[in-house]
Amino acid sequence: MKGYHHTYAIDAAQLIIECRQNLKSILVHSPRPADVNPNITDLDRTLLSTEQLVHYHLLMLIEVINDEKRLERNFDSAQNQSSSAPISLSRSTTTTLAESVENLKQLSRKNGPRKINRSQFIPHPQSSSTKCNGESSATVKGSTEKTATDSLLFRLVVILQLALVRIDEAKSIICRRSRVSILFGVSAVTTIASTRLMQTHERSAANNVCKGITLVGILSASRNGWRKLCMNTRLLNTSLILEDWQQQWTLIESVGLVKEGSEEQCKRLLKLMPFQTKSTSIWGSQESFRYNLIKYIMDCVYASFGTAHNVNKSNNKKDSILMPITAAVAASFYAVVGPGAKSAQVLSTSSDYSKMMQDSWGLISTPFCKSFSLHASRLLKGAAIAERIKIAGISCFILSKDPCPALSTAIRRYKRRKKRELDQELDTILEQCPYDDSIDCRAVNFSEYPKKDLIFHLTGGGFFAHTLAGDIPYLLDWSGKTRAIVICPEYALLPNHTFPDAINEVTNVYVSLTNGDATSLLGFRPGRIIVTGESTGGNLAAALIVKLCMDRLIDTEGGLELSEKEDKPRVRLPDALMLCCAALNLSLELSPSRVIAHDAVLPSTLISTISNTYLGGISKTDPIASPFYAPDKILMRFPPTLLYASSEDPFLDDSVAFNKRLKSCGVECDLRAAQNMPHAYWGLGTAGFPEARKVQIECIQWMVQILFGKNK
């Protein structure tokens, strides 16, 4: 209970109170008990039972805090006066959930989180992870235990946020329906009464008016009936989700995931638990429909490539050519008849997951897709700069919506030099060019270069592919709103390159950007730097900070911009970190989200394939391979961090636990989640998903605050 971080429990309790208050306001509009919508009463009863579980948990937290304070006071009293009587604290006597919330808030404010001296830094004595010795030299024990309770409470917060939206929607439909019914009733009675007072030749026109009013009433009633059907389905789904959560909570509380020897038992119970199926009908929620559409597409992809691998089992050149053709034919077939259970069969019985993932996920990472996305970004997104250059020997995408004359000039110079290299004229042209990325440019006056903010983005793809083609649209939106340059390194991929090749290349590019080696190549020096990453790119983004600290690549004072005694800037940590569905933990240990999640893009069965293929014989708890296991001495050095997760993401529990650890280390950190979104959903905003667009707006606002907030 150290640290007194009860944010999720308090947020869940407050949302329950708000949901029940809104439900009561709906019940007030029902004049008779028989007119009450049964789905409203079912949801209210489900919320009541959920409230009882959360209330009991809050009372337990209050009791534990009081016990700890009592022991501390008794210990202090025993030191000051050995003969003094023990000091007792009164037990909690709260009777309502709201009172318990206020009591817990007061206790949290009195104790508060521990304060960390961020200038204190003890780096790791040696960088063993980059030596690939197969053993983790900095395995953290005890501090990385996941709290399943926190994960479930955070999941409850996401569910209740959605429930609140559904209740507000039901309230508007029910209240509006009653007003519309009264309006049409009054109009019909008035028209009929007026018709009886009219002359015979005037009644035909009045009858036509009555028919028009009747037709409008029928259409309005049909529309209201459809909206009511959708409302009932969504309320029912919300109740079922809450009931499933109650089962999970009861199981975790009774068995526990952190108790020794109970992991396998809890895993079996979670798998055997009869979770209730959510409705996927067309009158269900639009969010569920969009999610099921993505799942249908991904099931078709996995089923088609699984079929193609079964047909072309050999690895000769002929079968490698026939593979995409067979997959395309199979995809056309499954798109028409549906994948059925073929996708689950492929994911559970495939003998070569890595090959299937390379073929299926690698479609978006082909050179054609990357080049096409660059050219399309100039036309569709108005990119001022969309180029590809090498920094520290690594190919990188350079994106900017804001015209940067210095960068444009540097890129043109880079292209001219590369063209001369292709023409094999470098041996005869003796040009003193300080802009070659292979030359150590220490004689350059860095203060003469303009400053530009950077977004250092690491794309996902399971270490098998780069999803740059899907990332470029929203990266350009980020660049346009923040006026920052986006740099995306094309790090080494599986299966030809395993750990630590990718993180070493990412680190080399970042170091080259911050220490000034790439300044003359790009034509500007970096100002503020925000590191972003999605999925496995999020793993590399967090691992970058861990590696900079463990390998002692940064200045212990935080990295100075440019000192008077030195003519070159020092390597420094980024100013902010933003991750989405980050694969922070590549170990195969148990967590509820990995057992019960059914993500459309990343099924839990593929996590072991990614981890085993990427790490090989390296320990899965190595802090650079799995930043989740970084020690507190490293985590306290992290910059302000924003984490995004999904309700169906198998890495949800890892994000919840990592967020809690960062907060306990004094890092400014926030965790947000989206409901009914698949793994790695940042790019879905371009496809028209409103939930992803909302997240993109939040990301832009957060980055603008980081880049310009301190100057306002």
ZAMARGU-4260 file (C-alpha; in steps of 0.2 Angstrom, whole numbers, plus 5000, padded with zeros to 4 digits):
<rodrens>
0) 5000/5000/5000 | 5015/5011/4999 | 5012/5027/4989 | 4993/5027/4991 | 4989/5027/4973
5) 4971/5024/4972 | 4966/5034/4957 | 4957/5020/4948 | 4947/5015/4963 | 4941/5033/4966
10) 4938/5036/4947 | 4927/5020/4946 | 4917/5025/4962 | 4914/5042/4955 | 4908/5035/4939
15) 4896/5023/4947 | 4888/5037/4957 | 4886/5047/4941 | 4879/5033/4931 | 4866/5028/4945
20) 4861/5046/4947 | 4858/5048/4928 | 4848/5031/4929 | 4837/5038/4943 | 4833/5054/4932
25) 4827/5042/4919 | 4816/5032/4930 | 4808/5048/4937 | 4801/5051/4919 | 4791/5034/4920
30) 4774/5038/4927 | 4770/5020/4931 | 4782/5005/4936 | 4775/4995/4921 | 4782/5008/4909
35) 4800/5007/4915 | 4812/5000/4902 | 4817/4983/4909 | 4835/4986/4902 | 4836/5002/4912
40) 4831/4992/4928 | 4843/4978/4924 | 4858/4990/4921 | 4853/4999/4938 | 4854/4982/4947
45) 4870/4978/4939 | 4878/4995/4944 | 4871/4992/4961 | 4880/4975/4963 | 4896/4983/4955
50) 4895/4997/4968 | 4894/4985/4982 | 4910/4977/4976 | 4919/4993/4973 | 4913/5000/4990
55) 4920/4985/4999 | 4936/4987/4991 | 4937/5006/4996 | 4933/5001/5014 | 4947/4989/5014
60) 4959/5002/5007 | 4954/5014/5020 | 4956/5001/5034 | 4974/4996/5027 | 4979/5014/5027
65) 4973/5017/5045 | 4982/5001/5051 | 4998/5007/5043 | 4996/5024/5051 | 4992/5016/5068
70) 5008/5006/5067 | 5019/5021/5062 | 5012/5031/5077 | 5014/5017/5089 | 5032/5015/5083
75) 5036/5033/5084 | 5028/5034/5102 | 5038/5019/5107 | 5054/5027/5102 | 5050/5044/5111
80) 5042/5036/5126 | 5044/5018/5129 | 5030/5018/5143 | 5017/5027/5133 | 5001/5019/5128
85) 4998/5014/5110 | 4990/5028/5100 | 4974/5021/5091 | 4965/5028/5076 | 4946/5027/5074
90) 4940/5015/5061 | 4930/5020/5046 | 4912/5023/5049 | 4907/5028/5032 | 4890/5021/5026
95) 4889/5027/5008 | 4900/5025/4993 | 4902/5044/4991 | 4908/5046/5009 | 4920/5032/5007
100) 4927/5041/4991 | 4929/5057/5001 | 4937/5048/5016 | 4950/5040/5004 | 4954/5056/4995
105) 4958/5064/5012 | 4969/5050/5017 | 4978/5051/5000 | 4980/5069/5001 | 4988/5068/5019
110) 5000/5054/5014 | 5003/5059/4996 | 5015/5051/4984 | 5033/5049/4989 | 5044/5063/4982
115) 5059/5058/4971 | 5075/5067/4969 | 5076/5066/4950 | 5094/5072/4950 | 5099/5057/4958
120) 5105/5044/4946 | 5115/5028/4948 | 5118/5021/4930 | 5120/5002/4927 | 5138/4997/4928
125) 5139/4988/4912 | 5128/4986/4896 | 5126/4968/4896 | 5110/4967/4886 | 5119/4974/4870
130) 5132/4960/4872 | 5119/4947/4870 | 5125/4936/4884 | 5109/4928/4886 | 5107/4934/4904
135) 5098/4949/4911 | 5110/4959/4922 | 5097/4970/4930 | 5082/4959/4933 | 5071/4968/4945
140) 5062/4957/4958 | 5048/4962/4969 | 5045/4980/4961 | 5037/4973/4945 | 5023/4963/4952
145) 5008/4966/4943 | 4992/4971/4953 | 4978/4963/4944 | 4966/4973/4955 | 4973/4989/4947
150) 4971/4982/4930 | 4953/4977/4933 | 4949/4994/4941 | 4956/5003/4926 | 4946/4991/4915
155) 4930/4996/4925 | 4934/5014/4923 | 4933/5012/4904 | 4917/5002/4905 | 4909/5015/4916
160) 4914/5029/4904 | 4905/5020/4890 | 4890/5016/4901 | 4888/5034/4905 | 4887/5038/4887
165) 4874/5024/4884 | 4864/5031/4899 | 4864/5049/4892 | 4859/5042/4875 | 4844/5032/4883
170) 4839/5048/4893 | 4838/5059/4877 | 4828/5045/4868 | 4816/5042/4881 | 4812/5060/4885
175) 4811/5065/4867 | 4800/5051/4863 | 4787/5057/4876 | 4787/5074/4870 | 4785/5069/4852
180) 4771/5058/4856 | 4762/5072/4865 | 4765/5084/4850 | 4757/5072/4838 | 4743/5067/4849
185) 4738/5086/4851 | 4740/5089/4832 | 4729/5074/4828 | 4715/5079/4840 | 4715/5097/4834
190) 4714/5092/4816 | 4700/5079/4818 | 4690/5092/4828 | 4693/5105/4815 | 4687/5093/4801
195) 4670/5090/4809 | 4667/5109/4809 | 4671/5111/4791 | 4660/5111/4776 | 4659/5096/4765
200) 4669/5103/4751 | 4683/5108/4763 | 4684/5091/4772 | 4694/5083/4757 | 4708/5095/4760
205) 4707/5092/4779 | 4707/5073/4776 | 4723/5075/4766 | 4731/5085/4780 | 4726/5071/4792
210) 4734/5058/4781 | 4750/5068/4780 | 4750/5070/4799 | 4747/5051/4801 | 4761/5047/4789
215) 4773/5058/4798 | 4768/5050/4814 | 4770/5033/4807 | 4788/5037/4801 | 4792/5046/4817
220) 4786/5030/4827 | 4796/5019/4816 | 4812/5029/4819 | 4809/5030/4837 | 4806/5011/4837
225) 4822/5008/4828 | 4832/5020/4840 | 4823/5011/4855 | 4829/4994/4848 | 4847/5000/4847
230) 4846/5008/4864 | 4840/4992/4872 | 4853/4982/4863 | 4867/4994/4869 | 4860/4994/4887
235) 4860/4975/4887 | 4878/4974/4881 | 4883/4986/4894 | 4875/4976/4908 | 4883/4960/4901
240) 4900/4968/4901 | 4898/4974/4919 | 4893/4956/4924 | 4908/4949/4916 | 4919/4961/4925
245) 4910/4956/4941 | 4915/4938/4938 | 4933/4943/4934 | 4934/4953/4950 | 4927/4940/4961
250) 4939/4927/4953 | 4954/4938/4955 | 4950/4943/4973 | 4947/4925/4978 | 4962/4917/4969
255) 4974/4931/4966 | 4987/4932/4952 | 5001/4938/4963 | 5000/4924/4975 | 5013/4911/4973
260) 5007/4895/4964 | 4990/4902/4959 | 4994/4908/4942 | 4990/4892/4932 | 4975/4889/4943
265) 4968/4907/4939 | 4973/4905/4921 | 4962/4889/4919 | 4948/4897/4928 | 4948/4913/4917
270) 4948/4902/4902 | 4934/4891/4908 | 4923/4906/4914 | 4907/4907/4904 | 4909/4925/4898
275) 4893/4932/4890 | 4894/4936/4872 | 4890/4954/4867 | 4878/4957/4853 | 4885/4960/4835
280) 4868/4964/4827 | 4867/4979/4815 | 4856/4988/4828 | 4870/4987/4841 | 4882/5001/4844
285) 4892/5008/4829 | 4908/5006/4839 | 4905/4987/4841 | 4901/4986/4822 | 4917/4995/4817
290) 4927/4984/4829 | 4919/4968/4822 | 4922/4974/4804 | 4941/4976/4808 | 4941/4958/4816
295) 4932/4951/4801 | 4946/4959/4790 | 4960/4952/4801 | 4952/4935/4802 | 4951/4934/4783
300) 4970/4940/4782 | 4975/4926/4795 | 4964/4913/4787 | 4970/4917/4769 | 4989/4917/4773
305) 4987/4901/4784 | 4979/4893/4769 | 4993/4899/4757 | 5006/4892/4769 | 4997/4875/4769
310) 4996/4875/4750 | 5014/4881/4748 | 5024/4871/4762 | 5041/4871/4753 | 5053/4886/4753
315) 5058/4885/4735 | 5058/4899/4723 | 5042/4893/4714 | 5032/4892/4730 | 5038/4910/4736
320) 5031/4917/4720 | 5015/4907/4721 | 5012/4912/4740 | 5005/4930/4737 | 4994/4923/4722
325) 4987/4909/4733 | 4984/4921/4748 | 4975/4933/4736 | 4964/4919/4730 | 4960/4913/4748
330) 4957/4931/4754 | 4944/4933/4740 | 4936/4917/4745 | 4935/4921/4764 | 4929/4938/4760
335) 4914/4931/4752 | 4910/4916/4763 | 4918/4922/4779 | 4933/4916/4788 | 4923/4906/4801
340) 4934/4896/4813 | 4948/4895/4800 | 4957/4910/4808 | 4957/4903/4825 | 4962/4886/4818
345) 4977/4894/4810 | 4982/4904/4825 | 4981/4889/4836 | 4989/4875/4825 | 5001/4885/4813
350) 5019/4877/4814 | 5028/4893/4808 | 5020/4908/4816 | 5035/4919/4811 | 5033/4916/4793
355) 5015/4919/4793 | 5017/4935/4802 | 5031/4941/4791 | 5020/4938/4775 | 5003/4945/4782
360) 5010/4960/4792 | 5024/4963/4779 | 5011/4968/4766 | 5011/4986/4772 | 5030/4986/4774
365) 5035/4983/4756 | 5046/4996/4747 | 5032/4999/4735 | 5019/5004/4749 | 5032/5015/4758
370) 5037/5024/4742 | 5018/5026/4737 | 5014/5033/4754 | 5027/5046/4753 | 5021/5052/4736
375) 5003/5051/4741 | 5007/5061/4757 | 5013/5076/4746 | 4996/5076/4736 | 4983/5071/4749
380) 4990/5078/4765 | 5000/5093/4758 | 5017/5088/4765 | 5030/5101/4762 | 5044/5088/4765
385) 5042/5069/4763 | 5059/5062/4760 | 5070/5047/4764 | 5088/5050/4770 | 5101/5040/4780
390) 5106/5046/4798 | 5120/5037/4806 | 5119/5024/4792 | 5101/5020/4795 | 5087/5025/4783
395) 5075/5037/4790 | 5059/5045/4784 | 5058/5064/4786 | 5041/5072/4786 | 5035/5090/4789
400) 5020/5100/4784 | 5029/5116/4789 | 5041/5121/4775 | 5058/5122/4783 | 5070/5130/4771
405) 5086/5124/4780 | 5080/5106/4780 | 5074/5107/4761 | 5091/5114/4756 | 5100/5101/4766
410) 5090/5087/4758 | 5093/5094/4740 | 5112/5094/4744 | 5110/5076/4751 | 5102/5070/4735
415) 5115/5078/4724 | 5129/5070/4733 | 5120/5053/4732 | 5118/5055/4714 | 5136/5058/4712
420) 5140/5043/4721 | 5129/5033/4710 | 5138/5040/4695 | 5154/5035/4702 | 5162/5052/4701
425) 5167/5054/4719 | 5185/5049/4716 | 5188/5064/4704 | 5177/5077/4713 | 5187/5083/4728
430) 5174/5093/4737 | 5175/5097/4756 | 5158/5093/4761 | 5154/5093/4779 | 5136/5086/4776
435) 5140/5068/4774 | 5132/5058/4787 | 5148/5047/4788 | 5159/5062/4792 | 5162/5067/4810
440) 5157/5086/4809 | 5166/5093/4825 | 5172/5109/4816 | 5154/5115/4813 | 5148/5130/4823
445) 5131/5123/4829 | 5125/5139/4836 | 5122/5145/4819 | 5110/5132/4814 | 5091/5136/4817
450) 5082/5126/4830 | 5067/5114/4826 | 5057/5104/4837 | 5057/5085/4833 | 5045/5071/4834
455) 5055/5055/4835 | 5042/5041/4830 | 5045/5023/4831 | 5032/5013/4821 | 5025/4996/4826
460) 5024/4980/4816 | 5029/4966/4828 | 5047/4968/4824 | 5042/4960/4807 | 5037/4975/4798
465) 5036/4994/4798 | 5018/5001/4798 | 5024/5018/4791 | 5012/5018/4777 | 4997/5019/4789
470) 5007/5031/4801 | 5011/5044/4789 | 4994/5053/4788 | 4992/5056/4806 | 5011/5060/4808
475) 5009/5074/4796 | 4994/5080/4806 | 5005/5080/4821 | 5018/5090/4811 | 5006/5103/4805
480) 4999/5107/4822 | 5015/5107/4832 | 5026/5114/4818 | 5039/5100/4822 | 5049/5089/4810
485) 5045/5070/4811 | 5059/5058/4810 | 5055/5039/4808 | 5070/5027/4807 | 5068/5011/4798
490) 5076/5000/4811 | 5081/4982/4808 | 5067/4969/4806 | 5065/4950/4809 | 5069/4937/4804
495) 5086/4943/4798 | 5089/4954/4813 | 5085/4950/4831 | 5088/4959/4848 | 5097/4970/4850
500) 5100/4976/4832 | 5084/4986/4832 | 5086/4996/4848 | 5105/4999/4844 | 5100/5007/4827
505) 5087/5017/4835 | 5099/5023/4849 | 5112/5027/4836 | 5100/5038/4826 | 5094/5047/4842
510) 5112/5050/4848 | 5117/5057/4831 | 5102/5069/4832 | 5105/5075/4849 | 5124/5076/4850
515) 5126/5086/4834 | 5132/5073/4822 | 5117/5075/4811 | 5115/5094/4812 | 5125/5098/4797
520) 5116/5084/4787 | 5098/5090/4792 | 5102/5109/4792 | 5095/5112/4809 | 5098/5107/4827
525) 5085/5099/4838 | 5075/5109/4850 | 5062/5100/4861 | 5061/5081/4857 | 5045/5070/4859
530) 5048/5052/4857 | 5032/5042/4851 | 5029/5024/4848 | 5015/5012/4844 | 5015/4993/4849
535) 5033/4986/4847 | 5038/5004/4842 | 5032/5008/4860 | 5044/4995/4866 | 5058/5003/4857
540) 5054/5020/4863 | 5054/5016/4881 | 5069/5005/4879 | 5078/5019/4871 | 5077/5029/4887
545) 5082/5014/4897 | 5097/5011/4886 | 5102/5029/4887 | 5103/5028/4906 | 5110/5011/4908
550) 5124/5013/4895 | 5128/5030/4902 | 5125/5039/4886 | 5117/5054/4894 | 5124/5068/4905
555) 5120/5065/4923 | 5113/5082/4925 | 5100/5080/4912 | 5110/5085/4896 | 5115/5103/4893
560) 5110/5111/4877 | 5127/5120/4873 | 5140/5125/4886 | 5152/5139/4884 | 5167/5127/4886
565) 5161/5115/4873 | 5157/5117/4855 | 5145/5102/4853 | 5129/5098/4862 | 5128/5083/4873
570) 5116/5068/4872 | 5100/5071/4882 | 5084/5063/4886 | 5069/5067/4876 | 5057/5080/4883
575) 5042/5069/4883 | 5036/5051/4879 | 5020/5046/4871 | 5015/5027/4868 | 5001/5018/4861
580) 4997/5000/4865 | 5016/4998/4869 | 5023/4980/4871 | 5032/4985/4887 | 5033/4967/4893
585) 5039/4953/4881 | 5039/4940/4895 | 5026/4927/4894 | 5020/4929/4912 | 5001/4928/4915
590) 4990/4943/4916 | 4971/4944/4914 | 4971/4954/4898 | 4982/4942/4890 | 4970/4927/4895
595) 4953/4935/4891 | 4957/4948/4878 | 4951/4944/4860 | 4960/4958/4850 | 4956/4959/4832
600) 4974/4963/4827 | 4985/4955/4839 | 4978/4939/4847 | 4987/4933/4863 | 4994/4918/4854
605) 5005/4929/4843 | 5014/4937/4858 | 5024/4922/4862 | 5030/4921/4843 | 5035/4939/4843
610) 5044/4937/4860 | 5053/4921/4856 | 5058/4926/4838 | 5064/4944/4843 | 5074/4939/4859
615) 5080/4922/4855 | 5091/4916/4870 | 5090/4933/4878 | 5081/4934/4895 | 5064/4941/4893
620) 5065/4951/4908 | 5080/4961/4902 | 5076/4979/4905 | 5081/4985/4888 | 5071/4971/4880
625) 5056/4973/4892 | 5056/4991/4899 | 5043/4985/4911 | 5057/4977/4921 | 5068/4993/4922
630) 5073/4997/4940 | 5066/5012/4949 | 5083/5021/4947 | 5080/5021/4928 | 5061/5025/4929
635) 5063/5040/4939 | 5073/5048/4925 | 5058/5046/4912 | 5051/5062/4905 | 5033/5066/4906
640) 5024/5051/4898 | 5007/5049/4890 | 5001/5031/4888 | 4986/5025/4877 | 4979/5008/4878
645) 4963/4998/4872 | 4950/4989/4881 | 4954/4973/4871 | 4972/4975/4870 | 4982/4960/4878
650) 4995/4973/4884 | 4982/4983/4894 | 4988/4976/4911 | 5006/4980/4907 | 5002/4998/4903
655) 4992/4999/4919 | 5006/4992/4930 | 5019/5003/4921 | 5009/5019/4923 | 5008/5015/4942
660) 5026/5012/4943 | 5031/5028/4934 | 5019/5038/4946 | 5027/5030/4961 | 5044/5036/4955
665) 5038/5053/4954 | 5036/5054/4935 | 5022/5065/4927 | 5012/5051/4919 | 4994/5048/4912
670) 4985/5033/4906 | 4970/5033/4894 | 4961/5020/4886 | 4948/5018/4871 | 4934/5006/4871
675) 4930/4995/4856 | 4947/4999/4848 | 4959/4986/4842 | 4978/4985/4846 | 4988/4999/4839
680) 4973/5010/4833 | 4982/5027/4830 | 4981/5025/4812 | 4962/5021/4812 | 4958/5040/4813
685) 4963/5042/4795 | 4951/5028/4791 | 4936/5038/4799 | 4935/5030/4816 | 4928/5043/4827
690) 4936/5036/4843 | 4953/5036/4835 | 4951/5054/4829 | 4947/5059/4846 | 4963/5051/4852
695) 4973/5060/4839 | 4966/5077/4845 | 4971/5073/4862 | 4988/5068/4857 | 4990/5084/4847
700) 4984/5094/4862 | 4996/5085/4874 | 5011/5088/4862 | 5007/5106/4859 | 5007/5108/4878
705) 5024/5100/4880 | 5031/5110/4866 | 5024/5127/4869 | 5016/5126/4886 | 5031/5132/4896
710) 5033/5147/4884 | 5015/5153/4886
</rodrens>
